[in-house]
């Protein structure tokens, strides 16, 4: 599933190709991915060009010259691409924007859970979808204000897109590992220092992931993500990726929190009586 780092990579790709190029046609190969009806999209795109690209959480926006925006959500398997001729169209291209320079921007989605919507503005979309601030912009004070009074576990609270937009399951596990906080800590037991550690870990994890263009095998060996066994390149030829990078003899534990697969280091992320 495309998470914030993947979507930021997509946004940067689009930013290099689409800005200030008049849109000459909307090609719809499969209307299933349209969250706004096709006729409305054609009317709103006619004569427009993209003035800027933006991202809030897992949502990518193409801001149009009339002040409105196309909102792209990539669902489970969405991606973007570019081509010039029909025979070069990426497999599973569902929609393509034709540009005046001959380039076509493809919205690719094998499973068709992604959506393309028109919005009157990015801020209007954010309000309508009840999205919190982007995870890269969130402050420790915001987290403490929103979450500090709550008695729920910290992990599901961080996954709430209304609190902060863009934190997915593996990212929250990584953030809590880096911050040394157990995912089943009650939010109201966290200190100001711990909320600051969470905010700093969000920055570390997201900037690292974006810097590596979300290629997990390139993440540092100090990251917990390798224990998920999406790859084991951090410790080639060994099973060391299944152990804590800080404490090589401590096995990473897997459980479920709020119904989501959760990975922790029992030593780095203890939970004390009164905090659970």
Beta strands, then each sheet from edge to edge (+ up, - down):
strand 1: 23-28
strand 2: 50-56
strand 3: 59-64
strand 4: 69-73
strand 5: 78-83
strand 6: 93-99
strand 7: 104-109
strand 8: 115-119
strand 9: 133-134
strand 10: 164-165
strand 11: 252-257
strand 12: 260-265
sheet 1: 1+ 6- 7+ 5-
sheet 2: 2+ 3- 4+ 8-
sheet 3: 9+ 10+
sheet 4: 11+ 12-
end
